[in-house]
């Protein structure tokens, strides 16, 4: 249990350091619009979208197998 806590704290610290080093503002263009935001925020949002889509697809797959 303690190892999991230490690993989680290390990952949070690494994520915080990553965000500090990638705080530059970048322009994101998609289709006909563009937005300016922090590079760390862009990476975080892309990761969150990946986690959410993986969770939803996994849940749908498990639900389909149980039926």
MIZA-246737 format. One record per atom (N, C-alpha, C, CB): atom name; z, y, x; residue in three letters; residue number from 1. Coordinates in Angstrom, 3 decimals, decimal comma. Glycine has a CB too. Example, Ala and Ser with C-alpha at 12.3 -4.5 7.8 and 13.67 -1.06 7.14 Angstrom:
atom Z Y X res n
N 7,800 -5,690 13,190 ALA 1;
CA 7,800 -4,500 12,300 ALA 1;
C 7,800 -3,300 13,200 ALA 1;
CB 9,046 -4,473 11,308 ALA 1;
N 7,080 -2,250 12,850 SER 2;
CA 7,140 -1,060 13,670 SER 2;
C 7,870 0,030 12,900 SER 2;
CB 5,725 -0,598 14,084 SER 2;
//
This chain:
atom Z Y X res n
N 0,000 -1,198 0,837 UNK 1;
CA 0,000 0,000 0,000 UNK 1;
C 0,000 1,254 0,876 UNK 1;
CB 1,222 0,003 -0,949 UNK 1;
N 0,792 1,237 1,949 UNK 2;
CA 0,887 2,405 2,804 UNK 2;
C -0,427 2,664 3,549 UNK 2;
CB 2,030 2,232 3,797 UNK 2;
N -1,141 1,596 3,884 UNK 3;
CA -2,422 1,749 4,582 UNK 3;
C -3,428 2,457 3,681 UNK 3;
CB -2,974 0,370 5,026 UNK 3;
N -3,422 2,134 2,395 UNK 4;
CA -4,334 2,792 1,455 UNK 4;
C -4,032 4,283 1,359 UNK 4;
CB -4,235 2,144 0,065 UNK 4;
N -2,771 4,629 1,376 UNK 5;
CA -2,372 6,036 1,309 UNK 5;
C -2,824 6,794 2,552 UNK 5;
CB -0,852 6,154 1,147 UNK 5;
N -2,640 6,190 3,715 UNK 6;
CA -3,071 6,815 4,964 UNK 6;
C -4,589 6,957 4,999 UNK 6;
CB -2,586 5,999 6,173 UNK 6;
N -5,302 5,926 4,543 UNK 7;
CA -6,771 5,985 4,513 UNK 7;
C -7,249 7,068 3,556 UNK 7;
CB -7,360 4,622 4,103 UNK 7;
N -6,611 7,183 2,397 UNK 8;
CA -6,988 8,222 1,436 UNK 8;
C -6,722 9,610 2,004 UNK 8;
CB -6,223 8,038 0,117 UNK 8;
N -5,588 9,793 2,665 UNK 9;
CA -5,270 11,092 3,269 UNK 9;
C -6,273 11,433 4,365 UNK 9;
CB -3,837 11,090 3,841 UNK 9;
N -6,674 10,450 5,158 UNK 10;
CA -7,659 10,682 6,218 UNK 10;
C -9,007 11,082 5,627 UNK 10;
CB -7,816 9,425 7,093 UNK 10;
N -9,420 10,419 4,547 UNK 11;
CA -10,691 10,761 3,910 UNK 11;
C -10,661 12,157 3,298 UNK 11;
CB -11,033 9,735 2,839 UNK 11;
N -9,540 12,526 2,714 UNK 12;
CA -9,407 13,871 2,149 UNK 12;
C -9,473 14,913 3,258 UNK 12;
CB -8,082 14,007 1,361 UNK 12;
N -8,804 14,642 4,370 UNK 13;
CA -8,837 15,563 5,510 UNK 13;
C -10,249 15,699 6,073 UNK 13;
CB -7,879 15,084 6,607 UNK 13;
N -10,948 14,587 6,205 UNK 14;
CA -12,330 14,641 6,688 UNK 14;
C -13,230 15,412 5,723 UNK 14;
CB -12,876 13,224 6,892 UNK 14;
N -13,032 15,222 4,439 UNK 15;
CA -13,812 15,963 3,452 UNK 15;
C -13,536 17,450 3,521 UNK 15;
CB -13,519 15,452 2,059 UNK 15;
N -12,285 17,808 3,725 UNK 16;
CA -11,914 19,220 3,857 UNK 16;
C -12,545 19,828 5,114 UNK 16;
CB -10,376 19,373 3,902 UNK 16;
N -12,487 19,117 6,231 UNK 17;
CA -13,098 19,611 7,465 UNK 17;
C -14,618 19,733 7,315 UNK 17;
CB -12,754 18,679 8,641 UNK 17;
N -15,220 18,780 6,622 UNK 18;
CA -16,655 18,826 6,376 UNK 18;
C -17,023 20,063 5,566 UNK 18;
CB -17,114 17,559 5,649 UNK 18;
N -16,233 20,354 4,548 UNK 19;
CA -16,499 21,527 3,711 UNK 19;
C -16,352 22,817 4,506 UNK 19;
CB -15,557 21,547 2,506 UNK 19;
N -15,372 22,873 5,388 UNK 20;
CA -15,193 24,072 6,212 UNK 20;
C -16,371 24,302 7,152 UNK 20;
CB -13,908 23,964 7,020 UNK 20;
N -16,912 23,231 7,698 UNK 21;
CA -18,008 23,363 8,650 UNK 21;
C -19,356 23,573 7,972 UNK 21;
CB -18,071 22,143 9,527 UNK 21;
N -19,461 23,305 6,689 UNK 22;
CA -20,728 23,448 5,973 UNK 22;
C -20,588 24,438 4,824 UNK 22;
CB -21,205 22,088 5,445 UNK 22;
N -20,030 25,586 5,121 UNK 23;
CA -19,794 26,575 4,068 UNK 23;
C -20,926 27,597 3,939 UNK 23;
CB -18,495 27,297 4,333 UNK 23;
N -21,980 27,432 4,699 UNK 24;
CA -23,099 28,374 4,632 UNK 24;
C -23,748 28,337 3,250 UNK 24;
CB -24,144 28,053 5,723 UNK 24;
N -24,202 29,477 2,804 UNK 25;
CA -24,872 29,570 1,504 UNK 25;
C -26,339 29,189 1,687 UNK 25;
CB -24,737 31,010 0,894 UNK 25;
N -26,810 28,299 0,828 UNK 26;
CA -28,198 27,853 0,875 UNK 26;
C -28,850 28,106 -0,480 UNK 26;
CB -28,289 26,350 1,260 UNK 26;
N -30,163 28,187 -0,466 UNK 27;
CA -30,904 28,358 -1,713 UNK 27;
C -31,432 27,002 -2,153 UNK 27;
CB -32,068 29,382 -1,545 UNK 27;
N -31,152 26,638 -3,387 UNK 28;
CA -31,632 25,387 -3,962 UNK 28;
C -32,703 25,747 -4,981 UNK 28;
CB -30,462 24,554 -4,620 UNK 28;
N -33,906 25,214 -4,770 UNK 29;
CA -34,998 25,441 -5,714 UNK 29;
C -35,322 24,149 -6,422 UNK 29;
CB -36,247 25,995 -5,002 UNK 29;
N -35,403 24,209 -7,742 UNK 30;
CA -35,756 23,048 -8,548 UNK 30;
C -36,633 23,505 -9,700 UNK 30;
CB -34,490 22,316 -9,070 UNK 30;
N -37,804 22,922 -9,791 UNK 31;
CA -38,801 23,278 -10,782 UNK 31;
C -39,081 24,784 -10,740 UNK 31;
CB -38,339 22,853 -12,185 UNK 31;
N -38,667 25,532 -11,750 UNK 32;
CA -39,013 26,951 -11,810 UNK 32;
C -37,843 27,869 -11,495 UNK 32;
CB -39,549 27,283 -13,166 UNK 32;
N -36,689 27,325 -11,151 UNK 33;
CA -35,517 28,161 -10,900 UNK 33;
C -34,963 27,955 -9,506 UNK 33;
CB -34,442 27,876 -11,921 UNK 33;
N -34,072 28,833 -9,131 UNK 34;
CA -33,384 28,689 -7,857 UNK 34;
C -31,970 29,229 -7,997 UNK 34;
CB -34,146 29,421 -6,722 UNK 34;
N -31,094 28,719 -7,162 UNK 35;
CA -29,698 29,134 -7,183 UNK 35;
C -29,181 29,148 -5,753 UNK 35;
CB -28,840 28,192 -8,083 UNK 35;
N -28,269 30,062 -5,453 UNK 36;
CA -27,634 30,143 -4,143 UNK 36;
C -26,210 29,618 -4,264 UNK 36;
CB -27,649 31,605 -3,594 UNK 36;
N -25,851 28,666 -3,406 UNK 37;
CA -24,483 28,138 -3,411 UNK 37;
C -24,165 27,521 -2,048 UNK 37;
CB -24,299 27,084 -4,544 UNK 37;
N -22,899 27,217 -1,862 UNK 38;
CA -22,419 26,638 -0,613 UNK 38;
C -23,028 25,253 -0,395 UNK 38;
CB -20,882 26,552 -0,615 UNK 38;
N -23,380 24,966 0,841 UNK 39;
CA -23,942 23,660 1,169 UNK 39;
C -22,943 22,551 0,884 UNK 39;
CB -24,373 23,615 2,635 UNK 39;
N -21,670 22,790 1,162 UNK 40;
CA -20,645 21,783 0,881 UNK 40;
C -20,576 21,487 -0,613 UNK 40;
CB -19,271 22,250 1,393 UNK 40;
N -20,706 22,513 -1,448 UNK 41;
CA -20,681 22,313 -2,900 UNK 41;
C -21,897 21,523 -3,358 UNK 41;
CB -20,623 23,662 -3,630 UNK 41;
N -23,045 21,794 -2,772 UNK 42;
CA -24,261 21,051 -3,116 UNK 42;
C -24,086 19,573 -2,781 UNK 42;
CB -25,488 21,630 -2,368 UNK 42;
N -23,550 19,284 -1,611 UNK 43;
CA -23,348 17,898 -1,201 UNK 43;
C -22,309 17,220 -2,091 UNK 43;
CB -22,915 17,830 0,272 UNK 43;
N -21,229 17,936 -2,422 UNK 44;
CA -20,201 17,389 -3,301 UNK 44;
C -20,775 17,073 -4,682 UNK 44;
CB -19,029 18,371 -3,426 UNK 44;
N -21,552 17,989 -5,238 UNK 45;
CA -22,130 17,761 -6,568 UNK 45;
C -23,113 16,600 -6,566 UNK 45;
CB -22,829 19,023 -7,064 UNK 45;
N -23,897 16,468 -5,488 UNK 46;
CA -24,825 15,344 -5,397 UNK 46;
C -24,057 14,025 -5,305 UNK 46;
CB -25,757 15,509 -4,180 UNK 46;
N -22,986 14,001 -4,536 UNK 47;
CA -22,164 12,793 -4,440 UNK 47;
C -21,497 12,457 -5,761 UNK 47;
CB -21,109 12,959 -3,363 UNK 47;
N -20,983 13,469 -6,457 UNK 48;
CA -20,339 13,256 -7,756 UNK 48;
C -21,352 12,722 -8,769 UNK 48;
CB -19,705 14,570 -8,271 UNK 48;
N -22,568 13,245 -8,742 UNK 49;
CA -23,608 12,756 -9,653 UNK 49;
C -23,951 11,302 -9,332 UNK 49;
CB -24,877 13,641 -9,559 UNK 49;
N -23,985 10,947 -8,063 UNK 50;
CA -24,235 9,560 -7,669 UNK 50;
C -23,122 8,628 -8,106 UNK 50;
CB -24,410 9,469 -6,174 UNK 50;
N -21,877 9,064 -7,917 UNK 51;
CA -20,741 8,249 -8,353 UNK 51;
C -20,756 8,046 -9,861 UNK 51;
CB -19,423 8,897 -7,926 UNK 51;
N -21,013 9,117 -10,597 UNK 52;
CA -21,035 9,029 -12,056 UNK 52;
C -22,153 8,115 -12,543 UNK 52;
CB -21,195 10,418 -12,668 UNK 52;
N -23,339 8,257 -11,980 UNK 53;
CA -24,445 7,404 -12,427 UNK 53;
C -24,193 5,944 -12,051 UNK 53;
CB -25,776 7,885 -11,816 UNK 53;
N -23,620 5,689 -10,874 UNK 54;
CA -23,281 4,317 -10,498 UNK 54;
C -22,233 3,717 -11,404 UNK 54;
CB -22,798 4,271 -9,075 UNK 54;
N -21,230 4,508 -11,761 UNK 55;
CA -20,189 4,037 -12,674 UNK 55;
C -20,777 3,715 -14,042 UNK 55;
CB -19,075 5,086 -12,809 UNK 55;
N -21,606 4,620 -14,558 UNK 56;
CA -22,188 4,405 -15,885 UNK 56;
C -23,124 3,200 -15,897 UNK 56;
CB -22,942 5,654 -16,341 UNK 56;
N -23,933 3,029 -14,864 UNK 57;
CA -24,831 1,876 -14,810 UNK 57;
C -24,052 0,582 -14,647 UNK 57;
CB -25,831 2,030 -13,667 UNK 57;
N -22,985 0,611 -13,851 UNK 58;
CA -22,156 -0,581 -13,690 UNK 58;
C -21,450 -0,960 -14,974 UNK 58;
CB -21,141 -0,366 -12,596 UNK 58;
N -20,948 0,031 -15,693 UNK 59;
CA -20,284 -0,220 -16,964 UNK 59;
C -21,266 -0,799 -17,983 UNK 59;
CB -19,655 1,073 -17,503 UNK 59;
N -22,462 -0,256 -18,030 UNK 60;
CA -23,475 -0,757 -18,966 UNK 60;
C -23,868 -2,185 -18,601 UNK 60;
CB -24,725 0,161 -18,968 UNK 60;
N -23,963 -2,475 -17,322 UNK 61;
CA -24,331 -3,818 -16,888 UNK 61;
C -23,242 -4,825 -17,246 UNK 61;
CB -24,594 -3,837 -15,381 UNK 61;
N -21,979 -4,463 -17,027 UNK 62;
CA -20,874 -5,358 -17,374 UNK 62;
C -20,785 -5,571 -18,886 UNK 62;
CB -19,549 -4,796 -16,843 UNK 62;
N -21,027 -4,522 -19,637 UNK 63;
CA -20,966 -4,632 -21,090 UNK 63;
C -22,084 -5,542 -21,600 UNK 63;
CB -21,064 -3,237 -21,744 UNK 63;
N -23,272 -5,442 -20,999 UNK 64;
CA -24,403 -6,262 -21,422 UNK 64;
C -24,147 -7,742 -21,111 UNK 64;
CB -25,697 -5,786 -20,732 UNK 64;
N -23,516 -8,034 -19,947 UNK 65;
CA -23,236 -9,425 -19,580 UNK 65;
C -22,183 -10,054 -20,488 UNK 65;
CB -22,775 -9,501 -18,130 UNK 65;
N -21,227 -9,259 -20,958 UNK 66;
CA -20,157 -9,811 -21,804 UNK 66;
C -20,616 -10,091 -23,218 UNK 66;
CB -18,985 -8,866 -21,842 UNK 66;
N -21,715 -9,471 -23,655 UNK 67;
CA -22,206 -9,693 -25,036 UNK 67;
C -23,010 -10,926 -25,173 UNK 67;
CB -23,025 -8,544 -25,498 UNK 67;
//
